[in-house]
Amino acid sequence: MATETFIWRTQKSAQGTDTVRTLQAQFGDGYKQVVANGINANAETWSLSWTGNKTDAATIRQFLLSHFIASFWWTNPWGEKYLWRVKSDSVSVNFPAGNKATLSFTFERAFAP
């Protein structure tokens, strides 16, 4: 089965976080040794939201709920296309008025399909 792509435009207020995992050893003379913890030490996440009609929101919600384990392609605001997964417990919905819905969710970088 082909890897799916997240195709919907999110709101411009995307917030990204890079967390680099390291191993460190501090020595008594002030010297500190620092190395990356693994070959994929950068844990990149993006907090995103989408607003539109309830019908489209339901389609996007189904996509999000089916990608907690399975990865998908998405291009981040830097223009970098990587594999991502939806962070568990990050999908929420708000119904501001009438037929409108706002989805909020977080993508975390995946390193394998």
C-alpha positions as a printed NumPy array, in Angstrom:
array([[  0.   ,   0.   ,   0.   ],
       [  1.312,   3.456,  -0.924],
       [  2.088,   5.984,   1.784],
       [ -0.607,   8.68 ,   1.89 ],
       [  0.008,  12.443,   1.816],
       [ -1.581,  15.109,   4.037],
       [ -2.872,  17.516,   1.354],
       [ -4.915,  20.073,   3.309],
       [ -3.663,  23.607,   3.972],
       [ -3.346,  24.388,   7.656],
       [ -3.646,  27.807,   9.258],
       [ -0.6  ,  30.057,   9.105],
       [ -0.09 ,  29.947,  12.869],
       [  1.868,  26.648,  12.773],
       [  4.272,  26.223,  15.68 ],
       [  7.281,  23.932,  15.302],
       [  9.574,  22.506,  17.95 ],
       [ 12.926,  20.768,  17.493],
       [ 14.078,  18.651,  20.416],
       [ 17.538,  17.178,  19.939],
       [ 18.238,  14.163,  22.163],
       [ 21.809,  14.086,  23.429],
       [ 23.999,  12.171,  25.81 ],
       [ 26.239,  14.336,  27.989],
       [ 29.126,  13.78 ,  30.348],
       [ 30.23 ,  16.701,  32.553],
       [ 33.79 ,  16.54 ,  33.889],
       [ 35.219,  18.224,  36.974],
       [ 37.479,  20.567,  35.007],
       [ 34.477,  22.148,  33.256],
       [ 34.763,  20.119,  30.064],
       [ 31.475,  18.69 ,  28.794],
       [ 31.251,  15.934,  26.205],
       [ 28.054,  15.936,  24.102],
       [ 26.945,  13.436,  21.426],
       [ 23.696,  12.795,  19.567],
       [ 21.538,  10.054,  21.064],
       [ 20.942,   7.824,  18.038],
       [ 20.971,   8.412,  14.295],
       [ 17.608,  10.239,  14.351],
       [ 18.168,  12.431,  17.392],
       [ 16.05 ,  15.39 ,  16.214],
       [ 12.447,  14.976,  17.389],
       [ 10.596,  17.567,  15.298],
       [  6.926,  18.341,  16.059],
       [  4.407,  20.787,  14.6  ],
       [  1.263,  22.054,  16.346],
       [ -1.278,  22.812,  13.62 ],
       [ -4.892,  23.762,  13.115],
       [ -7.374,  23.764,  10.258],
       [-10.699,  25.604,   9.981],
       [-13.447,  24.983,   7.427],
       [-16.83 ,  23.345,   6.962],
       [-17.867,  20.311,   9.039],
       [-17.928,  17.941,   6.043],
       [-14.28 ,  18.643,   5.151],
       [-13.357,  18.55 ,   8.851],
       [-14.827,  15.044,   9.131],
       [-12.672,  13.875,   6.19 ],
       [ -9.505,  15.384,   7.703],
       [-10.366,  13.968,  11.133],
       [-10.642,  10.462,   9.635],
       [ -7.219,  10.92 ,   8.013],
       [ -5.711,  12.087,  11.313],
       [ -7.244,   9.251,  13.349],
       [ -5.886,   6.671,  10.892],
       [ -2.306,   7.982,  11.13 ],
       [ -1.333,   7.591,  14.788],
       [  0.634,   4.465,  13.822],
       [  0.909,   4.633,  10.023],
       [  3.115,   7.434,   8.716],
       [  2.258,   9.864,   5.915],
       [  4.003,  12.491,   3.797],
       [  3.709,  16.186,   4.692],
       [  5.726,  19.257,   3.761],
       [  6.447,  21.443,   6.784],
       [  6.454,  25.284,   6.643],
       [ 10.219,  25.188,   5.938],
       [  9.404,  23.376,   2.673],
       [ 10.899,  20.055,   3.859],
       [  8.96 ,  16.922,   2.864],
       [  9.278,  14.164,   5.479],
       [  7.344,  11.249,   6.9  ],
       [  5.135,  12.15 ,   9.879],
       [  2.693,  10.593,  12.331],
       [ -0.108,  12.205,  14.298],
       [  0.936,  12.561,  17.929],
       [ -1.308,  10.475,  20.173],
       [ -3.962,  12.403,  22.103],
       [ -3.337,  15.566,  20.054],
       [ -6.478,  15.719,  17.895],
       [ -9.222,  18.04 ,  19.145],
       [-12.176,  19.805,  17.523],
       [-14.022,  23.037,  18.172],
       [-17.311,  24.098,  16.537],
       [-17.179,  27.922,  16.613],
       [-20.431,  28.589,  14.741],
       [-22.913,  27.074,  12.314],
       [-21.31 ,  24.731,   9.793],
       [-17.704,  25.61 ,  10.789],
       [-15.237,  23.367,  12.578],
       [-11.671,  23.894,  13.773],
       [ -9.367,  20.899,  14.135],
       [ -6.187,  21.146,  16.208],
       [ -3.516,  18.441,  16.018],
       [  0.207,  17.771,  16.289],
       [  2.483,  16.037,  13.788],
       [  5.682,  14.344,  14.935],
       [  8.455,  13.332,  12.572],
       [  8.566,   9.639,  11.654],
       [ 11.656,   7.893,  10.345],
       [ 10.01 ,   4.828,   8.837],
       [  6.7  ,   4.036,   7.113]])
